[in-house]
Amino acid sequence: MGLGGVVEMKLIFLYSLRNLFRRKLTTILTSLGMSLVIFVFASVLMLAEGLKKTLIKTGSYDNVVVTRKSAGSEVQSGIDKEQVSIIETIPEIATDSNGKKYIARELVVLIGLPKLGTNKLSNVVIRGIKENSMSLRNKVKLIKGTMLKWGSNEIIVGRRIAEKFEGVQIGNTLKFAQREWVIVGIFDAGTTGFSSEIWADVEQLKQAFRRPNYSSVIFKLSNHTDFEQVKQRLENDPRLTVEVRREVKYYEDQSAMMSKFIKVMGVSMTIIFSIGAILGAMITMYSAVAQRRSEIGTLRALGFQKTTILIAFLVEALFLSLTGGVFGLFLTSFLQFYTISTMNWQTFSELAFSFTLTPKIIAQSLMFSIIMGISGGMIPAYKASRERIVDALRTA
């Protein structure tokens, strides 16, 4: 492109922006329509990302989760004592300075608790743990009260459970499985799913719920590269009927179904809203073409090419869509400070998580706004570029 072409494009760009500012009300209303679409689109992606991030962060790369083969979650799994004893003998399990293995037998069950403000019952995960469970989850920190005593009916409660459910403060008593359980501490597991659980002594929990089996076995590898070897050995052992996954993979699988549902539902809604926004942009641009026919004719008479006129109106449409996209993302960014609770479809229990905005979501949202701008502006821009000079000048 020569110097004349550069000057021409610069002039046409300034011309497009000037016309947008001349039609302030139309510009604002059209941009707001597009910002609403981007708000919905980005919110859905942030919701799915927040769910995925919360569950994946729950796991540790060095930890391995062993569940019954084909069990979708720990709630549906069962491993008997004999199988647990076989798993505990594998040499790849990491040990502490005293030679004690980092391995824990755990049990996961559900109970119903009333939510704050609504008094409606919602399922909550009760996890039976062993002493090593805490050392396997280094993200878990006791923030109030004391640790539960092993062999007792004492329990500790996740921070998000304490914030969103009634009667789960230190000193209170919960009644389930025909026993009274005393809350002695509150723990924080950051943004992981453990913050939405209640923990108790696994042996006491087994007796109370009359469960002969454990839900899972969790252990830490001394060398994370041994995973495939351990997986193959345990899954091929005829004495066992188990599935072996890295803890991060286990929780990633937990998020897959719900994350997909959120995206499908949200994107469907976004497409419906985007059709309205595209039509709004198209009407706006058609109106601009009709009002500026004489200007288009003058530009063509001065030597501006059809392609330049096409680009000029596309620039206007893109400016409208990008302005709306940026404003929509700005509004969406505030959702990061909001925590919601929903049901984890794999465990049918309450799970609290936050909206998560990532660079990928920002890029996807801006790209979607560009697509809307081009879709809404292309036909009016093409019409403007095809205006005959004589016909356009007659409207002057």
C-alpha positions in Angstrom: 0.0 0.0 0.0 1.4 3.3 -1.1 1.5 6.6 0.9 -1.7 7.7 -0.7 -3.4 4.5 0.3 -2.2 4.9 3.9 -3.5 8.5 4.0 -6.8 7.3 2.5 -7.2 4.6 5.2 -6.4 7.0 7.9 -8.9 9.5 6.7 -11.6 6.9 6.3 -10.9 5.5 9.8 -11.3 9.0 11.4 -14.4 9.5 9.3 -15.9 6.3 10.7 -15.1 7.3 14.3 -16.5 10.8 13.8 -19.8 9.4 12.6 -20.1 7.1 15.6 -19.7 10.0 18.0 -22.3 12.0 16.0 -24.9 9.3 16.7 -24.1 8.9 20.4 -27.5 7.4 21.6 -27.6 4.8 18.8 -23.9 3.9 19.4 -24.4 3.5 23.1 -27.6 1.4 22.8 -26.1 -0.9 20.2 -22.9 -1.3 22.2 -24.9 -2.1 25.4 -26.8 -4.8 23.5 -23.5 -6.4 22.5 -22.0 -6.0 26.0 -25.0 -7.9 27.4 -24.2 -10.8 25.0 -20.6 -10.8 26.0 -21.5 -10.6 29.7 -23.6 -13.8 29.3 -21.0 -15.5 27.2 -18.0 -14.7 29.5 -20.1 -15.5 32.6 -20.8 -19.0 31.4 -17.2 -19.7 30.5 -16.1 -18.2 33.9 -18.6 -20.4 35.7 -17.4 -23.6 33.9 -13.7 -22.6 34.5 -14.3 -21.9 38.2 -15.9 -25.3 38.7 -13.1 -27.0 36.8 -10.4 -25.0 38.6 -11.9 -25.7 42.1 -12.1 -29.5 41.5 -8.7 -29.9 39.8 -7.0 -27.8 42.5 -8.4 -30.2 45.0 -6.0 -32.9 43.8 -2.3 -33.2 44.0 -0.1 -34.4 41.1 1.9 -36.8 43.4 -1.2 -38.3 45.0 -3.0 -41.3 43.7 -6.7 -42.2 44.2 -7.7 -45.8 44.1 -11.5 -46.5 43.8 -13.6 -49.4 42.7 -13.5 -50.0 39.0 -16.2 -48.1 37.0 -17.2 -46.1 40.1 -17.9 -42.6 39.0 -16.9 -41.1 42.4 -15.9 -42.0 45.9 -19.5 -41.9 47.0 -20.2 -44.9 44.6 -17.0 -46.7 45.4 -16.3 -49.5 47.8 -12.9 -51.2 48.6 -12.8 -54.0 51.3 -10.1 -54.4 53.9 -8.3 -57.2 52.1 -7.9 -55.1 49.0 -6.7 -52.1 51.0 -4.1 -54.3 52.7 -2.8 -55.4 49.2 -2.6 -51.7 48.1 -0.7 -50.7 51.2 2.1 -53.1 50.4 3.3 -51.5 47.2 6.9 -50.2 47.5 6.3 -46.9 45.5 4.4 -45.2 48.3 6.3 -42.3 49.8 7.4 -42.4 53.5 8.2 -39.7 56.1 11.4 -39.4 58.2 10.1 -42.1 60.5 9.4 -44.6 57.7 5.6 -44.1 58.0 3.8 -44.4 54.6 1.8 -41.5 53.2 -1.4 -43.5 52.7 -4.9 -43.2 54.0 -8.1 -45.2 53.9 -11.1 -42.9 53.5 -14.9 -43.1 53.5 -17.2 -40.6 51.8 -20.9 -40.4 52.6 -23.6 -37.8 52.3 -25.8 -36.1 54.8 -28.4 -33.3 54.5 -27.9 -29.9 56.2 -30.1 -26.8 56.1 -28.7 -23.9 54.1 -28.5 -20.4 55.7 -31.4 -18.2 54.8 -33.5 -20.8 53.0 -33.6 -23.6 55.6 -33.7 -26.0 52.6 -31.7 -29.3 53.0 -28.7 -29.8 50.7 -26.3 -32.7 50.5 -22.9 -32.3 52.1 -19.9 -34.6 51.9 -18.7 -36.2 55.1 -15.2 -37.6 54.6 -13.9 -40.2 57.0 -10.1 -39.6 57.3 -7.0 -41.1 58.9 -4.1 -39.2 60.5 -2.2 -39.3 57.3 -5.0 -37.6 55.4 -3.9 -34.2 56.6 -0.3 -34.7 55.5 -1.6 -35.9 52.0 -3.5 -32.6 51.6 -1.0 -29.8 52.3 -3.5 -27.2 51.2 -5.7 -27.9 54.2 -5.1 -25.7 57.2 -7.0 -25.6 60.5 -8.0 -21.9 61.0 -10.2 -22.2 64.1 -10.6 -24.6 67.0 -8.6 -27.8 67.3 -8.0 -31.0 65.4 -10.5 -33.9 65.9 -9.4 -36.6 68.3 -9.0 -40.0 66.7 -11.5 -42.6 68.0 -14.0 -39.9 69.0 -17.2 -38.4 67.6 -15.5 -35.1 67.0 -15.6 -33.5 63.5 -14.0 -30.5 61.7 -15.9 -28.4 59.1 -14.7 -26.8 55.8 -14.8 -23.0 55.7 -17.4 -22.8 53.0 -19.7 -25.2 54.8 -19.4 -23.1 57.9 -20.3 -19.9 55.9 -23.3 -21.3 54.0 -25.0 -23.8 56.4 -26.9 -23.5 59.7 -25.6 -24.9 63.0 -22.1 -25.7 61.8 -20.0 -23.5 64.1 -17.5 -24.7 66.7 -19.2 -26.2 69.8 -22.4 -27.1 67.9 -23.5 -30.6 67.6 -24.7 -32.3 64.4 -26.9 -35.4 64.5 -26.6 -38.0 61.8 -26.2 -41.8 61.6 -27.9 -42.1 65.0 -25.0 -40.3 66.7 -24.2 -36.8 67.9 -21.0 -35.3 66.4 -19.3 -32.3 68.1 -17.7 -29.7 65.9 -14.3 -28.8 67.3 -12.6 -27.0 64.4 -12.9 -25.2 61.0 -10.4 -25.8 58.3 -9.6 -23.9 55.1 -8.6 -25.6 51.9 -8.4 -22.5 49.8 -10.3 -22.7 46.5 -10.4 -26.5 46.5 -13.4 -28.7 46.9 -12.3 -29.9 50.4 -13.5 -26.5 51.8 -17.0 -27.9 51.0 -16.6 -31.0 53.1 -16.9 -32.1 56.8 -14.2 -34.5 58.1 -14.5 -37.2 60.8 -12.6 -40.2 62.0 -13.0 -42.9 59.3 -13.4 -45.8 61.6 -16.1 -44.0 63.7 -17.9 -43.1 60.5 -17.8 -46.7 59.2 -19.4 -47.9 62.4 -22.0 -45.2 62.5 -23.1 -45.7 58.9 -22.6 -49.5 59.1 -20.3 -49.5 56.1 -18.0 -52.6 55.8 -15.8 -51.1 53.1 -13.8 -47.9 52.5 -14.6 -45.6 49.6 -11.1 -45.0 48.5 -7.4 -45.3 49.2 -5.2 -42.2 48.8 -1.4 -42.4 48.8 1.5 -40.3 47.7 4.2 -41.6 45.3 7.8 -41.3 46.3 8.5 -40.6 42.6 5.6 -39.3 40.5 7.2 -41.0 37.4 6.2 -44.3 38.9 2.5 -43.7 38.3 2.0 -45.7 35.1 3.9 -48.7 36.6 1.8 -48.6 39.8 -1.4 -48.1 37.8 -0.7 -51.1 35.6 0.3 -53.4 38.5 -2.8 -52.6 40.6 -5.4 -52.6 37.8 -4.0 -55.9 36.5 -3.9 -57.6 39.9 -6.6 -60.4 39.8 -7.1 -59.9 43.6 -8.2 -56.3 43.0 -11.1 -54.7 41.1 -9.9 -51.1 41.1 -9.3 -48.0 39.1 -6.1 -46.0 39.7 -5.9 -42.3 38.8 -3.8 -39.4 39.7 -5.7 -37.2 42.2 -5.7 -34.3 39.7 -7.2 -36.6 37.0 -9.8 -37.9 39.4 -11.1 -34.4 40.2 -10.8 -33.4 36.6 -13.2 -36.3 35.7 -15.5 -35.1 38.5 -15.9 -31.7 36.8 -16.2 -32.9 33.2 -19.9 -33.6 33.0 -21.2 -30.5 34.8 -18.7 -28.2 33.1 -19.8 -29.5 29.7 -23.5 -29.0 30.6 -22.9 -25.4 31.8 -21.0 -24.6 28.6 -23.7 -26.1 26.3 -26.5 -24.4 28.1 -24.7 -21.1 28.3 -23.5 -21.0 24.7 -27.1 -21.9 23.5 -28.4 -18.9 25.5 -25.6 -16.7 24.1 -26.3 -17.6 20.5 -30.0 -16.6 21.0 -29.0 -13.3 22.6 -26.3 -12.7 19.9 -28.9 -13.0 17.1 -30.7 -10.0 18.6 -27.5 -8.1 19.1 -26.4 -8.8 15.5 -29.8 -7.6 14.2 -29.5 -4.5 16.3 -26.0 -3.8 14.8 -27.3 -4.4 11.3 -30.3 -2.0 11.8 -27.9 0.6 13.2 -25.5 0.2 10.2 -28.4 0.2 7.7 -29.6 3.5 9.2 -26.1 4.9 9.0 -25.9 4.0 5.3 -29.3 5.6 4.6 -28.5 8.8 6.4 -25.1 9.2 4.7 -25.8 8.3 1.1 -24.8 11.8 -0.1 -21.5 11.5 1.9 -20.9 8.1 0.3 -21.4 9.6 -3.1 -19.1 12.5 -2.4 -16.4 10.2 -1.1 -16.7 8.0 -4.3 -16.6 11.2 -6.4 -13.4 12.2 -4.7 -11.8 8.9 -5.7 -12.3 6.7 -2.7 -12.5 3.1 -3.8 -15.5 0.7 -3.1 -13.2 -1.4 -0.9 -12.4 1.7 1.2 -16.1 2.5 1.7 -16.7 -1.2 2.7 -13.8 -1.0 5.3 -15.1 2.3 6.6 -18.5 0.8 7.6 -17.0 -2.4 8.9 -14.7 -0.3 11.1 -17.8 1.3 12.6 -19.4 -2.1 13.2 -16.3 -3.5 14.8 -15.8 -0.4 17.0 -19.4 -0.9 18.2 -18.9 -4.6 18.9 -15.5 -4.2 20.6 -16.7 -1.4 22.8 -19.5 -3.6 23.9 -17.2 -6.5 24.3 -14.8 -4.6 26.5 -17.6 -3.2 28.6 -19.2 -6.6 29.0 -15.9 -8.1 30.2 -15.5 -5.2 32.6 -18.8 -6.0 34.2 -18.1 -9.7 34.1 -14.8 -9.2 36.0 -16.7 -8.3 39.1 -18.2 -11.8 39.3 -14.8 -13.1 40.4 -15.6 -11.7 43.9 -18.8 -13.8 44.1 -19.0 -17.4 45.3 -21.8 -19.6 44.4 -22.9 -23.1 45.5 -24.3 -25.8 43.3 -24.7 -29.6 43.3 -21.8 -31.7 42.1 -23.6 -34.2 39.8 -20.9 -36.9 40.4 -21.3 -36.9 44.2 -24.8 -35.2 44.4 -23.3 -33.0 47.1 -23.0 -29.2 47.7 -19.9 -27.6 46.1 -19.0 -23.9 46.5 -16.8 -22.2 43.9 -16.1 -18.8 42.3 -16.2 -17.4 38.8 -12.8 -17.5 37.2 -11.6 -15.1 34.5 -8.6 -16.2 32.4 -6.7 -14.7 29.4 -8.3 -17.4 27.3 -11.8 -16.4 28.2 -10.9 -12.7 27.5 -9.6 -13.6 24.1 -12.6 -15.8 23.3 -15.0 -13.1 24.4 -13.3 -10.4 22.3 -13.2 -12.8 19.3 -16.9 -13.4 19.7 -17.6 -9.7 19.8 -15.6 -9.3 16.6 -17.6 -12.0 14.9 -20.9 -10.3 16.0 -19.5 -7.0 14.6 -18.6 -8.4 11.3 -21.9 -10.4 11.0 -23.9 -7.3 11.8 -21.9 -4.9 9.7 -21.0 -6.8 6.6 -24.3 -6.6 4.6 -24.8 -2.9 5.3 -21.1 -2.2 4.5 -21.4 -4.1 1.3 -24.6 -2.1 0.4 -22.8 1.2 1.1 -19.8 0.2 -1.1 -22.1 -0.7 -4.0 -23.9 2.7 -4.0 -23.8 4.3 -7.5 -22.2 7.8 -7.4 -25.0 9.4 -9.3 -27.8 7.9 -7.3 -26.0 8.7 -4.0 -25.4 12.4 -4.9 -29.1 12.9 -5.8 -30.0 12.6 -2.1 -27.8 15.6 -1.3 
